[in-house]
Amino acid sequence: MPGTLPLSGRNLTLARLRLALTGDQRLSLTAAARSRIRASRRAVDRLRHDPTPHYGINTGFGILAHQRVPAADIEKLQENLILSHAVGVGDEVPAEIVRLMLLLKVNGLAVGLSGVTERVVAYLIRFYNADALPVVYTKGSLGASGDLAPLAHMVLPLLGLGEMDYQGQRLPAAKVLKLLGLKPLNLQSKEGLGLINGTQFMSAYAVHCLLRIQNVAKTADIAAAMTLEAARGSAAPYDARIHAARPHQGQMDVAKNLRQLLKGSKILPSHADCAKVQDPYSLRCVPQVHGAVRLAIEHARSVVETEINSATDNPLVFDNGEVISGGNFHGEPLAFILDYLAIATAELASIAERRIYMLLHGDTIGDLKVPRLLMKDTGLNSGFMIPQYTAAALVSENKVFAHPASVDSIPSSLGQEDHVSMGSISATKLLEVVKNTETVLAIEFMCSAQGLEFLRPLKSGPGVEAAFAEVRRYIPFAQADRLFHNDVQTALALVRSEQIATATQRAAGRLR
């Protein structure tokens, strides 16, 4: 039976979201959140006939804020807002991110400053719990006036409009509502604005990507340790004393992970007296590079957890009934973080590709020989030459995606909204960087597993050997060229599913 995630507007963490998403938890509201939502709604209702202009309640939007809307048209105003703003284009937002958008919007409304009715929130919860997901598009948000276009598409089904994915089918929203026993809503004052003002599109991408990046960072440590062994590199640079001399937490954590993964290795002492003095940076500086990524992840986690427990729409309705216009919809905090994460994650791919390239040179230390291109009969066979090309292409593409979107701005709404974050672009390109980096690591596992085979009967420590065994469960040793595309896809599935990380930690203990 699925559990329940009660939302208070203030209680979400990445860890809780990971549990909720993997454990198929259903949403609910805490009693305190329900009380705040009702109080906020009562305050809005009292303003229906107030002659004072209140933005988005009895006025137009954006540059039209100075235009009053008669009391008789207040509900129509909210419907028109959704219809006119649902102009998203591009690819469809992945289903798992749409689910997060719904969850985060409910949590944002649970803060109790948005002035919507409890009924609207209940509909969104019903969508989430029934896995009835609106069709949303990736492009159209400027990341500042709220994620207007994608959120408008997300809430179109409340009106019986748009499309939804439900029980494996793409259906008109009106039909899904009927199947769920619901009727289309007539939005009341402020509700449309409360629904589409906010940063839940950017935030959902941030959460989704951060959860994947956490796995990528841990998996990258495992891949690096496996490559170090295949390349017969030195573990001396991971000595705790070196990292205590420069005590960045991420750097120390990665060095500890590497020591833990390599503990018990029989490969390391086999070449202790070789002529090598220092390894290339891609091996020697893994703690420094991977560790810096850990620092970026931790900073991003802090920012994102603040964002997803905030009221990010406009205006906000406070305890005394006062309605104040502000700018919490502006996505700058997220835009910076999303760009920062793209840069950091791209570096994990960059250094991994250098390790792959290094492995292809082969190794002739001692009696055991790792052949060039990781295959004995080359010429006839290309070996692992072209998987490295693929990794290099992805790394180069990441460099393009790592260009920050947050340094750009284009005025909109005839100059009323004269500075925007472009955080939505930061969000969608970050996902591409994450996917590319996962693939580069998959290729590294293919190559390092192939390299380790040539060092047999010597084995590494339990951690590396567990990772090797997990790869070999699905990808056999390559005696000759074959369709490596299939191997890449298999390895990629192992990385994304966290199978390698899970198997490794089962053997070597929890990694940081």
N, C-alpha and C positions, 0 to 999 in steps of 0.2 A: 504494500500500500504506500502511495506517495505521502511524504510528510507535508508540513505546512510552513511557509515562510511568512510570519506576520510582519507587515511593514509599518513602521512608525514615522517614516520620513527622515529618520536620523540614525538608523541602525545597520546600514549596509556596509559591508567590507568586501574586498576581493575574495577573501577566504569564504565568507558566507555565500557569495554569489557562485563561486566554484561549486560549493556543496549543493546549492539550490539547482544549478543547471545540470549537474551530473546525477543528482539524486531525484530529479523529476518532482521537485517540491511545488506545491500549489500556493498561490498567493492569498493573503487575507490582510485585513487592516487591524491594527490594534485599536482598542476602545478609545485611547487618547487621540489617535489620528482621526477617528470618526467624529469625535467631539470637535476637534479643531476645524475639520472640513465643514461641519454644520454651522459652526459659529461664523466662519468666514463667509459662507453663503448668505446667512442672515444679514450680514453687513452689506453685501451687494444688493440684496433685495430692497433694503431701505433706501437705496439710491435711485430706484427706478424713476421716480418723479422729481428727483432733486434738480433744481435749475442750474446748479453748478456743473460745469463740464468735467467729466471724469473719463480719462482716456480709455478708449476701447469699450466703455460701458454705454455711454451716450454720445460718443464722437466717432468719426472715421479713424482710419489707421495711417500711420506713417505721415506723409506730407498732408494727409487729409484730417489730421488730428484737430484742426481748428473748426471743422465742419460738424455742427450738431446734428444728431439723429433723433427724430421724434420718438417719444415713448412707445408709440404703436409699432415702430419698426425695429425695436431693439433686438427681438429674436431673429428677425430676418437678417439683420446686420451680422449676426454670428454665423448663420448659415452661409451667407454670401462670402464671408471671410474664408471659410473652409473651401468653398468651391473655387474661388478666385486664386487661392494660394496653392492648390494642388496641381502644380505644373512641373513636377519632377520629371527628369529625363534620364537617359543612360541605362545602365544595367540595373537589374533588380537587386535590392539589398538582400544578402543571404538570410535565410530563415532564422538562423540562430541569433543574428544581430537584431532582426525585427522583434524577436521574443524579448531580447534585452531592452529594446526601446520601450516596449509595453511595460515591462517591469519597472524601469527607471522613471517613466512618466507617472506611474501609479505612486511610486515613492516620492517623487517631487510634489505631487498633489497632496500626499499625506502630510507634508509639512504644515498644511492648513493656511496658506497665505494666498491662494489662487482664486478663491471665490466660486469654485465650481460646485455643483450639487453632488451629493453622495451617489446619486444614481449614475452619473457619468463615470465615476471611478469604478462602480460595480460592473459596468459594461466592460471596461478595459480589463478588469480582473477576470471576468468571464471569458473574454477572448484568450487571455493568457492560459487560463486553466484548461480550456477546451482545445488548446493548440490550434486556434483559429487565427491565422496570421494574415494581416493585411498585406497587400502587394505595395511595396515602397520602392522608390527609385533613388539611385545613388547621387544624382547630380541635381543641383538647383538651389542648395543652401549656400549662403554667404558666411555662415558661422557667426552671425552677429544679431540680427533681429529675431533671434531664436532660429532653430532649424526649421524654418517655416514650411518649405515645400515638402520635405520628407515627412514631417509630422502631420501635415495636412492630409497626405495620402494615408498615413497610419490611422487617422481618425475618421476618414471618409465613411468607413463601414458603420459608424455610429448613426449616420444619416441614411443607411441602407444603400450607399453608393460605393463605387469602386469594386475591387475584386479581393478575394481571400483564398488562401490555401487551407483546406480543411479536409482531414481524413484522406490525404493523398490526391485530392482533386483541386483544380483551379475553378472556383465558383463565383458567381456574382454575390456581392456582399448581402444583398437582400435575401437571397436564398439561404445563406449561412445563418443570418439572423433568424429566419423562420425555423431552420433545423435546431437552433439553440433555444427556441421558444421566446425569442426577443422581438420587439417591435422597433422600427427606426425611431430615433430620438428627435424631438424638437429642442434644439439648444436654447438655453436661456441666456440672459444678459451675462457677459463676460466669459461664458464657457468656451466659446470657440477660441478666443484669445488665450485663455488659460491652457488650452490643449495644445496649441501650435507654437506658442512662445516658449522657449526653453532650449536646452542644449542636449536633449536626450539622444539625438542622432549621433552627434560627436561622442557623447559619453558612452553610448553603447559600443561604438567602434573601439573606444579607448579601453573599456573593460574587456571586450572580446580579445583584442590584441595583447593586452597586458597578461591575460591568463595564458595565452599561447607563448608569449615571450618568456614568461617565467619557466616554462618547460624547455624552451629553446636554449635559455642560458644554462640550465642544468645539463641538458643533453650535449651542449657544446663542450662543457668540461669533460664529459665522458668520451666524446669523439677525440678531443685533444690528447687525452691520456692514451687512448688506443693507438692514435697516430704516433705518439712519442715512442711507444713500444715497437711498432712496426718499423719506425725509422731508427731504432736503437739510439734514441736520444738520452740525455742526462736528466735525472730528477733533482740534481743539486740546486737548480734555480728555484725550486719550490720549498727550500729549507725555510722553516718558520722564522728563523732569525733574520733573514733577508726582509721579510714582509713586516716583521715587527719594527724594522728600521724605517719603514714608510707605512704607517698603520692605517691605510684606507681600509674600511671594513670589507668592501667588496673584494679587494685584492687579497686580503688575508683569508677570506672565505674560499675563494677559488683555489688558492695554494693548498689549503687544508683539504679541499675536495680531491685535488690531484694526488696529494700524499696518501689519502685514504684509498683512492682507486688503484694506486700503484703498489700498495703495501703487499708484501709477499711475492713480488715479482721475481722470477728466475731469469728473466731476460736482462734486467738491469745489471746484475753482477757479472753476467757473461761477457760484457764488453767494458768493464770498469777500467781496464788498462789500455784502452784503444788510444789512437793518436789524436782523436778529436779533442779540442780545447773548449770550444763553445758551440752550441747549437744555433741555428738561425733564429731570428726574433720570433718567428711564428710558433716555435716551441718554447723558447726561453722566456718570452714575455707574455705567455698565456695568462698568468695571474693579473698582470698589469692591464691587459686589454680586456679580457673577460670581466675582470673586477670593476673596471670603469663602467662597463655595461650594467653591472649589478647596482652601482650607485645611481645610474640613470633610472633604472627600474624602480628603485626604492623612492626616489624623488617623485616619479610619475605616480606611483601608488598613492602617496600622500595627497597629491593634488586631486587625483581622480576620486578618491574616497570622500574628500571634502565636497567635490562637485556633485556627486550622485546623492548626497544627503542635504541638498540645498534646494531652495525655491529659486528657479531660474527664469521665471516668466515675468511679465510686466503688464499692468501695474500690480503691486502687492497690496493685499488687504490686511490690515493689522488689527490687534485685539480691540482697540477702541473704535473700530469701524473706519478709521482713516485709510484712504486709498492714495498711495504715493507711487508716482511714476519714477522709474529708475532704469538701470541698465544691466541687471543681472543676467540677461539673455546673451550678453556679449561673450563670445567664446575664446577670448584671448588666453586665459589660463590653460584651457585645453589645447588650443592651437599650438602654443609653445611646447607643451609636453608631448603632443603627438609628433611634432617635427623632431624634437629631441630624441624620442624613442626610435624614429625612423633612422636617424643618424647612428644611434647606438647599435641598433639591431643590424644595420648594414655592415658595421664593423665586425660583428661576429661572423658574417658570411665572408667578409674580405680576408680575415686572418685564416679562416678555415680553408678557403681556396688556395692560399699560399702553402698551407700544410699539404694539401692534395698535390700541388705542383711539385713540392719537395719530394714526396713519396715516389713520384714517377721517375725520378732520377735513379732510383734503386740504391743498393748498398752492397759493398763487397768486403765488409769487415769480417775477419776470421774465416771459419769454414762454411758458415751459413751465408748464402748469397740471396739477396732480394733483387730480382732482375729488373732491368729498366722497363718502364711501362707496366710493371707488375705481372709480366707474363714471359715465359721462357722462350717460346717460339715466335718471336716478333719478326716482322717483315711480311711473312704470310699473315700474321695477326697484328692488329693495331693495338691490342691490349686496352689499357684504360686511358688511352690518349684523349679520346673524344669526350668521355664524361668530364674530364677537366675543362674542356672547351665550354661545355654546358655550364659548369660552375662559374667560369670566367664571364660568360655572357650574363648570367644572373647577377653577379657582383657588379658588373658595369651598369646594368639596368638599375640596380639599387642606388647607384651614385646619382642617377637622374632623379629617382624618387626621393632621395634624401635632401634635395633642394627644398628649403623651407617655404611652405605656402604662406606662413604667418607674416612674412615680410611684405606681402601684397595687400592691397585694399582698393576697392572700386566703389565710389559713392553710389548710393541707390536712393529710391523713393524721392527723386528730384532734389537730392542733397540733404534731406532730413536725416537720413542714415548715412552720414558722410565718412565713417570709418568702420570697416568690418574686418573680422579676423581671418576669414577664409579657412577656418579650422575644419570645415567639412572636407575640404580637399586634403588637408593634413591627415584626416582620419582615413579616407579611402586609399590614399597612397601608402600609408603605414601598413595596411593589411597586405598590400602587394609585396612590400619589403619583407614582412614576416613570412609569407608563403615562399618567396625566393630563398630566404635564409634557411628555412626548413629543408628545402630541396638541396642546397649546397651541403648541409650537414648529412643528408641522406647519402650523397655521393661520397663524402668523406668516410662514412662508415663502410661503404662498399670497398673503397680503396684500402682502408686500414685493415679490414678483415682479410682482404686478399694478401696484403703484405705480411700479416702475422702468420699466415699458413707456411711461408717460406722459412720461418724461424723455428718450426717444430723440430724436435719435441719440446723445446723450451716453451714455457708458458708464463704469462703475466700473473698479476695478483687476482684474487677472486672477483674484484669489481670489473676489471677490464675483460676477464674471461667470461663473465656473465653477459656483458654487452656483446662480445664476439659470438657467444653461443646463441643469443637471441637473433642476431643477424643471420647466422648459419642455419637456424631453424627454417628460414624462408628463402635464403639466397645461397646456393651452393658455390663452392670454389670454381673459378673459371679457368679451365684448362686451355681454352681457345676462345676466340671471339664468338659472341652470341648476341642476341637482341638485348643489349644492355638497358634499353628503355624500360623493359619490364622490371629489371632489377631496381632501377631508380624509383619506379612507382611503388614497388614493394618496400624498399627502404624508407621512402617518404611516408608511407602508411605507418611504419614502425615508429618513426620520429613523432608524427602528429598524434598517434594514439597513446603516446607516453609509455609504450611497451618497453623500449630500451631503458628508459630511466627507471621504470618500475623493477625490471629484472635486475638491473645493476644495483639498486639500493637494497633489494632483497638479499643480495650476496655480500655487499660491502658496507651496509648501514646507510642511514639517511644522509643524503648530501645536503649541503647548505644552499 
